[in-house]
Structures are given as C-alpha cells and as structure tokens.
Amino acid sequence: MTFYSTNSSANVVSLQEALFNSLPQDKGLYMPTSIPQLPAGFMDGISNQSLAEIAYKLTKLWLHEDLTNEQIEELVTHAFPFDTPLVELEAGRKYVLELFHGPSLAFKDVGARFMAGLMSIYSATQSREVHILVATSGDTGGAVAMGFHNVPGVRVSILYPKGRVSQLQEKQLTTLGGNIHAFEVDGSFDDCQAMVKAAFLDDDLTKAFSLSSANSINIFRLIPQSFYYFRALAQLKPDHAPAVFSTPSGNFGNLSAGVLAWRMGLPVQSFVAATNLNKVVPDYLLSGQYAPMASLATLSNAMDVGNPSNFVRLQRLFNDDFEQMSQLISGHYFTDDQTVAEMITLRDKYKYIACPHTAVGLLGLESYQQPHVDNCGIALATAHPAKFSPAVDTIFGHAVDVPERLAILSQREKQAIAIPGTFAAFKESLLELA
C-alpha cells in the first residue's frame, strides 16, 4: 500500500512511512492512494460473523501485498478479542452499535489495538525506539495507553486538557506507568492537538525521537474503525433497507471511517454528523463555509473540538465536492440540556443507559428519522457511561455500575507532568525524557 498527503498528491510514501511518521512534513494528512473495493457477494459472506472475522477479510483487502495471511490473522485475533454488538431499541428502525466492549471501554480501542499490533510487526525493523505522541479529549488516551502498554520498542506520551476529562478517563491515562507518560496541559484539547502537530515539524524533537502518532491523524487509526460499520450491517436481517448511521463526532475520524467504508462499497443510505455545540461541521454542511472555532466545554467532553483534524480527510473522500458530501451527510448539533433529556428518555423508554456522546448520536438519528420515518437507523455508542461518572451519576440520581476493570483504576495513584498550554513548555518537558 502507498499513501499520499492531502496537501500534495505527489507526496507518496510507503505503509511503514505512513504508520510510523504519522504526519507529512507538508502538514497534510496521509490518505490511501487507492481504496479497495468489496468483491461481489462480500456482504452476504459476513452475515453474523464476529468483528475479528470481518476484520480479517477487510485487512486482507487492504494489506494483502504487505502482510502474510498468518500475520493478518494474528493481528486481528489479538486486536479484537471483543465484539461490537448491535442493540435493538425499536424493531427494524432504531439500533445502537455498542463500541465500548474493549479494554478501555471506548470505541477507540478498535483503532488503537489494531495500530499497536501493526506497529509491533514492523517495530523490529526500526533502528530507534518509536515515540508516540497523542492528544486526547478523553477516550483516545486511555485506548492508546492500554493498547501500547509494554509494547517493545515503543514509548507513549499523552497530552490531555486539565479539568476537561472525567476522573476515570484521567486514571486510564495516568496510572499505567512503564512506557506511558501523561502530560496534564493547562489548556484545551485544541491546544494539545496543536502541540502534537508542532512536535512533528520541530527539528530538535524529530532529531531526538523517532516520532509517531496514535491520534486519528494516523491513517492506521482510521482504517480499522471502518470495520465495525461492516459488523453493524452484518447483524441486521438480510432484507433490511440501507441503513443510516449516526456518528457522534468530535475530531471526525469516526465519521471519516464510516465514509471510507462507504467508498469501499458498504451499502449506506446516509450519515449523520451528530455534535454538541462545537458545531463547525454541521454549520459547514449548511453553508459550504468551513469556519473553525475555539472549542467549547460541554457535557460530551470527548467531542469538544473546534477545529477537527479529519475534516480535510472527509473532503478528500468526496473529492472536495461539497454537493456530494452534503447529500450523503447531514449535520445536527445539540445542547447539554437536550443531551441530558435524551439520556433520561433512553433510560425511561428503553431501559437503556447511555453516555452523553451516545445520547448525542441518538438525538442525531432521531432528528434525521423525523422526516425519514421508514429508514433503519444505527447510532454509534462510543463509550461506556461509567467513564463519565460522576456527571452521569448526577443525571440519573444514582451511581452507574462500573465494570471491574475500570473500577480498580480509582485506587491507583495519578502520575502526570503538569505543563502550561504552550508548545515551548511541552518541548522542554519532552526533551527531559530523552
């Protein structure tokens, strides 16, 4: 496989270059030079197969020239010991795809574990230790920390905004130790993301470290996230109508993965970009004008992104055709009050406990379905509600059950390097780790 930069189609690199050097020097993002197409009968052949089984078939389409069948099987078996079940709320009409059954209880386990496995295959060929930089608004950090913990030849530095992640999310970032380092940034997620991007373009840091990223700026976080869109349709009845996917969206890697699946041939009726008040993309889909904003703090904090990195990837997936994008994707945004009301409605009407981000996704689906009453809709449930305690506990008036693998983290001691929200401060602290 080869990949090009979104800033220059002539800048083409190998799989290993795109995997380990996540950000091109021209400040673009890597995209595949070609997108594999599904063979005839592919969808019929995956009916009720597990995530790992579907991932094996899809990974072969992507990487058959780079990995052996044995390597691919080992990669997906280790990455996906869990599944992504589809939960029916209204028969034939409203479903939730639960993506939080992995180790960190968030959808980002899928991309992080696949990427960690792929890096472990190639790390032996690297002359230096790989140093992964990650900015997180909540869930990415925990998934990456757990996915890469104690992976040989890899060190991870995670930047997160002080006071803007939940207590359990912070514990996932800051308690593993070993090859995982956490930076508590006095700023926003956008500040953290800007620091990571600046690091890849800094001569001192690129000389001191072999830098890579496990954010969704890395194309190998995005490709495996397309797998669970296939898994969702594999769980529906064979005669269902083309489905609508409502994707809670912050940095828009998850939605880009869905569109990538559609470009491969996945039968999708439409996508819904469901956001909180950080509504840059919904505004764009109405006006055709992209206007980044300072991020706003909301209840659905993992989506508090005012300048989503993956927006440019969405544009490329539609060949920079606004009309085509706006025909396939509709944008909807919601306030915290609407999110809380939806969480309570889901509990009372369906006996379903959702995190704020999942509630935003379901609000988006319901908004879409109001004029499209016959459409089958799937909202992506991106994280376990316990990850957003105590906010979720306050909304429901009682403590949400916390899975044991998350509960044990509350007893561990936080270890984080506190820094101001400036690149200079991060650079100085990072060089001290060299």
C-alpha angles and dihedrals in degrees: 000000000000132000135206132208118251087227095053127018087198090063098088123168140177128262092260092050092051092044099049102026095047099180124052116233089242088066094246128120127252120253129178113264087222134018116219116237124225114255118239112285094015095132092049089052096057099051107144094349116145125255091257093051093049091044090055092056094044094045089053089056090052104035108023091118093049106039135036120243088251092054091048092049092050091046097054095037091056094040097049114039085141132061137223105233124200114229119202117222098166118018112258093348117059126036139164121216106211110215097169103086095100127096098279094039094239137102091248090075087080096060097033096051093045091049093047090052093048091049091050090056092054102030093089088066092055117099093209138036111275114238112203119203118200133181114200137189089191122301105039093067095053093046093048093044092053094039095052100032108133094353103155116250094015132104123185131206116188124196118200133172114256113248094002101094127068121259094252092045088054091049090054090054100043111035108059098077119178110086093355120095124182127206116199104208122204093222144051132302088257088059090051092048092048090052092053092050091047091051092060090055097045115104095208094053096042089052093047096044141027093234127205135158136226094191117110086267083082109084091216091065089055103045096060091046087067089064097075092055086064090045089054094056091042088065095053124088113275093243097053120129118252106287133236116225120208110199123191101227137201112140089011097232090122093052092044088055090054092050089048088056089050090051088054090056106271107155104242126164096199145326128235119209100208116190143161122238089306086090104159095130097043087052090050093050089056100041107022088232119115111212116171116211139195106272118257123217112241141165089262090059098169087068096051095119122135098181108034113205095211096058089094089054090054088053093051092048087060093041089248089295108145094189092055092047094048091049093055100034128049121190126221129173132192141195127238089254091056090047093052092047090051092050090054092046091051090052095046099039102034104016086238122142111208135181117238093260093052089048089055089051091052091047088054091050092049091049090052094046095052092082093025100055097163097054122112107229134198122192118197115236100209105183143013110263092233089070088071099051131162091031092053091045090054092051094051096037093234140063116276114229110264117212111241094243088059098038094059090061092067089071095053124096119251116239114188138145109232114216138166118256095264131108091227091060093048093047092052092049093046093051089054087063092055 
